[in-house]
Amino acid sequence: MRIALSQLAADTDPQVNLGSVRTAVTDAAAQGARVLLLPEATMARFGIPLGPVAEPLDGPWATAVRAAAKAADVVVVAGMFVPADDGRVRNTLLITGPGVDTAYDKVHLFDAFGFAESDTVAPGERPVTFTVDSVTFGVATCYDLRFPGLFHALADDGAQVMLVGASWGAGPGKREQWELLCRARALDSTSWLLACGQADPSTIGERPKGAAPTGIGYSSLVSPVGEIRAQLGPAPGLLPVDVDIAEVERARETIPVLANRRF
């Protein structure tokens, strides 16, 4: 199956970002992709008030993404913000396209490195999987990468491919941690792992202020045995990749960590 990762540097304006999504969908379809993964916070980058941009899953932004996915016959996974009941928002991955319409609310909130996501974002409560062409996908968002239990749960629910949308915070050692965690979670779950992050905004001349995580790039394809098979740099770009589910089956036979777990 061909999957495309669209690494972009999101604007603060959801309408500008909607245009970027439409372009990415068209480009992914032209490359033969069945699934397109975009970053966390595709709707609007971090570092701005999230409440005013948040919309429900049946609001105009998500509806427009659905229409683009349907027209291109591509399943789109894109980060957005949805109003929560307590006045905060939810950090949501919209998952939509032919035969699929669901969403994942980020479970593990980024209260680390001097940033408190939980001040403005309410946590999700459940893992989410979906199926395209008999391949089962699990989804996760950014800080979720630091919690192997989520990836075990997704594999237990049948996931063979993990899709991670991110807006990874910059700083000393953060690229190394990103790559290590992507490889580790692929190994933990003996699954393909595709991680699509926000591009480094400095590559397009933007320098957002404050502690908000606005991205470092380096979107990656990691094999079920932890090899980085393909990777972008810090700048925006589209990365089409092919995954062979037979590699998952071989990895789980050779390294049966899921079957051998004691705890």
MOJOGI-V936540 format. One record per residue. N is the residue number from 0. RES is the residue in one small letter. PHI is phi in whole degrees, -180 to 180 (* if undefined). D_CENTER is the distance of its C-alpha to the mean C-alpha in Angstrom with 2 decimals. Layout:
BEGIN
n:N res:RES phi:PHI d_center:D_CENTER
n:N res:RES phi:PHI d_center:D_CENTER
END
This chain:
BEGIN
n:0 res:m phi:* d_center:17.67
n:1 res:r phi:-95 d_center:16.24
n:2 res:i phi:-128 d_center:12.56
n:3 res:a phi:-114 d_center:11.70
n:4 res:l phi:-110 d_center:9.12
n:5 res:s phi:-109 d_center:10.14
n:6 res:q phi:-86 d_center:10.22
n:7 res:l phi:-129 d_center:12.07
n:8 res:a phi:-107 d_center:13.90
n:9 res:a phi:-66 d_center:13.77
n:10 res:d phi:-85 d_center:17.24
n:11 res:t phi:-84 d_center:18.59
n:12 res:d phi:-103 d_center:19.70
n:13 res:p phi:-57 d_center:17.55
n:14 res:q phi:-70 d_center:19.97
n:15 res:v phi:-63 d_center:19.50
n:16 res:n phi:-69 d_center:15.74
n:17 res:l phi:-62 d_center:16.51
n:18 res:g phi:-62 d_center:18.66
n:19 res:s phi:-66 d_center:15.99
n:20 res:v phi:-63 d_center:13.84
n:21 res:r phi:-60 d_center:17.09
n:22 res:t phi:-64 d_center:17.86
n:23 res:a phi:-64 d_center:14.61
n:24 res:v phi:-62 d_center:15.21
n:25 res:t phi:-61 d_center:18.79
n:26 res:d phi:-67 d_center:18.16
n:27 res:a phi:-65 d_center:15.78
n:28 res:a phi:-63 d_center:18.46
n:29 res:a phi:-64 d_center:21.13
n:30 res:q phi:-87 d_center:19.62
n:31 res:g phi:85 d_center:19.78
n:32 res:a phi:-75 d_center:16.13
n:33 res:r phi:-95 d_center:15.76
n:34 res:v phi:-134 d_center:11.97
n:35 res:l phi:-121 d_center:10.00
n:36 res:l phi:-106 d_center:6.27
n:37 res:l phi:-113 d_center:6.13
n:38 res:p phi:-74 d_center:5.01
n:39 res:e phi:-55 d_center:5.58
n:40 res:a phi:59 d_center:9.28
n:41 res:t phi:-61 d_center:9.67
n:42 res:m phi:-61 d_center:12.67
n:43 res:a phi:-166 d_center:14.33
n:44 res:r phi:-71 d_center:13.88
n:45 res:f phi:-68 d_center:14.91
n:46 res:g phi:101 d_center:18.62
n:47 res:i phi:-125 d_center:20.06
n:48 res:p phi:-60 d_center:21.18
n:49 res:l phi:-87 d_center:18.42
n:50 res:g phi:-55 d_center:20.96
n:51 res:p phi:-66 d_center:22.49
n:52 res:v phi:-97 d_center:19.38
n:53 res:a phi:-66 d_center:18.00
n:54 res:e phi:-139 d_center:18.82
n:55 res:p phi:-67 d_center:19.02
n:56 res:l phi:-66 d_center:17.12
n:57 res:d phi:-105 d_center:20.33
n:58 res:g phi:-80 d_center:20.71
n:59 res:p phi:-65 d_center:21.15
n:60 res:w phi:-67 d_center:17.72
n:61 res:a phi:-65 d_center:15.96
n:62 res:t phi:-63 d_center:19.15
n:63 res:a phi:-68 d_center:19.01
n:64 res:v phi:-65 d_center:15.52
n:65 res:r phi:-58 d_center:16.97
n:66 res:a phi:-63 d_center:20.00
n:67 res:a phi:-65 d_center:18.35
n:68 res:a phi:-64 d_center:16.42
n:69 res:k phi:-64 d_center:19.75
n:70 res:a phi:-64 d_center:21.81
n:71 res:a phi:-93 d_center:19.92
n:72 res:d phi:59 d_center:19.57
n:73 res:v phi:-129 d_center:15.85
n:74 res:v phi:-84 d_center:13.17
n:75 res:v phi:-110 d_center:10.55
n:76 res:v phi:-119 d_center:7.10
n:77 res:a phi:-144 d_center:6.99
n:78 res:g phi:-80 d_center:7.08
n:79 res:m phi:-146 d_center:10.77
n:80 res:f phi:-123 d_center:13.52
n:81 res:v phi:-121 d_center:15.99
n:82 res:p phi:-60 d_center:19.44
n:83 res:a phi:-100 d_center:20.23
n:84 res:d phi:-69 d_center:23.79
n:85 res:d phi:-98 d_center:24.79
n:86 res:g phi:96 d_center:24.30
n:87 res:r phi:-84 d_center:20.94
n:88 res:v phi:-120 d_center:17.65
n:89 res:r phi:-112 d_center:14.64
n:90 res:n phi:-89 d_center:11.14
n:91 res:t phi:-117 d_center:9.77
n:92 res:l phi:-99 d_center:7.15
n:93 res:l phi:-77 d_center:9.85
n:94 res:i phi:-125 d_center:10.29
n:95 res:t phi:-150 d_center:13.45
n:96 res:g phi:161 d_center:15.83
n:97 res:p phi:-55 d_center:19.00
n:98 res:g phi:79 d_center:19.66
n:99 res:v phi:-135 d_center:16.38
n:100 res:d phi:-157 d_center:15.92
n:101 res:t phi:-149 d_center:14.15
n:102 res:a phi:-158 d_center:11.66
n:103 res:y phi:-123 d_center:10.13
n:104 res:d phi:-97 d_center:11.38
n:105 res:k phi:-52 d_center:10.16
n:106 res:v phi:-85 d_center:13.02
n:107 res:h phi:-98 d_center:13.55
n:108 res:l phi:-93 d_center:14.30
n:109 res:f phi:-81 d_center:14.72
n:110 res:d phi:-102 d_center:18.50
n:111 res:a phi:-161 d_center:19.15
n:112 res:f phi:53 d_center:20.39
n:113 res:g phi:80 d_center:22.37
n:114 res:f phi:-118 d_center:19.67
n:115 res:a phi:-122 d_center:19.86
n:116 res:e phi:-61 d_center:16.85
n:117 res:s phi:-67 d_center:18.85
n:118 res:d phi:-62 d_center:21.55
n:119 res:t phi:-122 d_center:19.75
n:120 res:v phi:-123 d_center:16.92
n:121 res:a phi:-91 d_center:17.85
n:122 res:p phi:-77 d_center:16.06
n:123 res:g phi:-80 d_center:14.92
n:124 res:e phi:-131 d_center:17.07
n:125 res:r phi:-146 d_center:15.87
n:126 res:p phi:-70 d_center:13.55
n:127 res:v phi:-134 d_center:12.46
n:128 res:t phi:-126 d_center:12.93
n:129 res:f phi:-151 d_center:13.87
n:130 res:t phi:-126 d_center:16.02
n:131 res:v phi:-133 d_center:16.55
n:132 res:d phi:51 d_center:19.78
n:133 res:s phi:70 d_center:20.43
n:134 res:v phi:-104 d_center:17.21
n:135 res:t phi:-100 d_center:15.35
n:136 res:f phi:-111 d_center:11.59
n:137 res:g phi:-110 d_center:10.14
n:138 res:v phi:-125 d_center:6.87
n:139 res:a phi:-154 d_center:6.14
n:140 res:t phi:-133 d_center:5.34
n:141 res:c phi:45 d_center:7.05
n:142 res:y phi:-57 d_center:10.67
n:143 res:d phi:-53 d_center:10.14
n:144 res:l phi:-59 d_center:10.37
n:145 res:r phi:-85 d_center:13.98
n:146 res:f phi:-126 d_center:14.93
n:147 res:p phi:-62 d_center:15.81
n:148 res:g phi:-59 d_center:17.24
n:149 res:l phi:-64 d_center:14.06
n:150 res:f phi:-72 d_center:13.42
n:151 res:h phi:-62 d_center:17.14
n:152 res:a phi:-64 d_center:17.01
n:153 res:l phi:-65 d_center:14.38
n:154 res:a phi:-63 d_center:16.61
n:155 res:d phi:-62 d_center:19.60
n:156 res:d phi:-84 d_center:18.33
n:157 res:g phi:104 d_center:18.34
n:158 res:a phi:-67 d_center:14.87
n:159 res:q phi:-110 d_center:15.45
n:160 res:v phi:-132 d_center:12.03
n:161 res:m phi:-104 d_center:8.98
n:162 res:l phi:-112 d_center:5.47
n:163 res:v phi:-121 d_center:3.28
n:164 res:g phi:-95 d_center:1.48
n:165 res:a phi:-146 d_center:5.26
n:166 res:s phi:-135 d_center:8.74
n:167 res:w phi:-72 d_center:10.80
n:168 res:g phi:-70 d_center:14.43
n:169 res:a phi:-82 d_center:17.16
n:170 res:g phi:149 d_center:20.28
n:171 res:p phi:-59 d_center:22.48
n:172 res:g phi:77 d_center:20.88
n:173 res:k phi:-72 d_center:17.27
n:174 res:r phi:-64 d_center:16.38
n:175 res:e phi:-62 d_center:18.32
n:176 res:q phi:-66 d_center:16.56
n:177 res:w phi:-56 d_center:13.06
n:178 res:e phi:-67 d_center:14.55
n:179 res:l phi:-62 d_center:16.57
n:180 res:l phi:-69 d_center:13.98
n:181 res:c phi:-60 d_center:11.74
n:182 res:r phi:-67 d_center:15.13
n:183 res:a phi:-65 d_center:16.36
n:184 res:r phi:-69 d_center:13.74
n:185 res:a phi:-63 d_center:14.27
n:186 res:l phi:-68 d_center:17.93
n:187 res:d phi:-57 d_center:17.89
n:188 res:s phi:-105 d_center:16.62
n:189 res:t phi:40 d_center:18.20
n:190 res:s phi:-133 d_center:15.29
n:191 res:w phi:-64 d_center:13.46
n:192 res:l phi:-130 d_center:10.23
n:193 res:l phi:-117 d_center:7.98
n:194 res:a phi:-119 d_center:5.97
n:195 res:c phi:-115 d_center:5.46
n:196 res:g phi:-107 d_center:7.06
n:197 res:q phi:-63 d_center:9.59
n:198 res:a phi:-66 d_center:12.85
n:199 res:d phi:-67 d_center:15.79
n:200 res:p phi:-63 d_center:17.62
n:201 res:s phi:-67 d_center:20.91
n:202 res:t phi:-72 d_center:20.52
n:203 res:i phi:-116 d_center:21.19
n:204 res:g phi:84 d_center:23.81
n:205 res:e phi:-100 d_center:22.02
n:206 res:r phi:-137 d_center:22.59
n:207 res:p phi:-59 d_center:21.21
n:208 res:k phi:-95 d_center:23.42
n:209 res:g phi:95 d_center:22.90
n:210 res:a phi:-92 d_center:20.65
n:211 res:a phi:-62 d_center:17.45
n:212 res:p phi:-76 d_center:14.43
n:213 res:t phi:-114 d_center:13.99
n:214 res:g phi:110 d_center:12.37
n:215 res:i phi:-127 d_center:13.98
n:216 res:g phi:82 d_center:12.32
n:217 res:y phi:62 d_center:12.80
n:218 res:s phi:-58 d_center:9.76
n:219 res:s phi:-140 d_center:11.01
n:220 res:l phi:-110 d_center:12.09
n:221 res:v phi:-121 d_center:13.77
n:222 res:s phi:-76 d_center:16.50
n:223 res:p phi:-65 d_center:17.53
n:224 res:v phi:-112 d_center:20.09
n:225 res:g phi:84 d_center:17.98
n:226 res:e phi:-93 d_center:18.78
n:227 res:i phi:-78 d_center:16.70
n:228 res:r phi:-91 d_center:17.63
n:229 res:a phi:-156 d_center:16.13
n:230 res:q phi:-160 d_center:14.73
n:231 res:l phi:-89 d_center:14.83
n:232 res:g phi:-91 d_center:16.74
n:233 res:p phi:-80 d_center:16.28
n:234 res:a phi:-87 d_center:16.97
n:235 res:p phi:-58 d_center:15.13
n:236 res:g phi:179 d_center:15.10
n:237 res:l phi:-113 d_center:14.10
n:238 res:l phi:-122 d_center:13.75
n:239 res:p phi:-85 d_center:14.91
n:240 res:v phi:-137 d_center:15.23
n:241 res:d phi:-113 d_center:17.17
n:242 res:v phi:-118 d_center:16.65
n:243 res:d phi:-111 d_center:19.78
n:244 res:i phi:-66 d_center:19.61
n:245 res:a phi:-60 d_center:23.07
n:246 res:e phi:-67 d_center:21.69
n:247 res:v phi:-64 d_center:19.98
n:248 res:e phi:-62 d_center:23.39
n:249 res:r phi:-67 d_center:25.24
n:250 res:a phi:-63 d_center:23.15
n:251 res:r phi:-72 d_center:23.63
n:252 res:e phi:-77 d_center:27.31
n:253 res:t phi:-80 d_center:27.75
n:254 res:i phi:-124 d_center:25.76
n:255 res:p phi:-80 d_center:25.91
n:256 res:v phi:-66 d_center:24.28
n:257 res:l phi:-67 d_center:23.00
n:258 res:a phi:-73 d_center:26.55
n:259 res:n phi:-90 d_center:28.24
n:260 res:r phi:-58 d_center:26.61
n:261 res:r phi:-105 d_center:29.31
n:262 res:f phi:-130 d_center:27.34
END
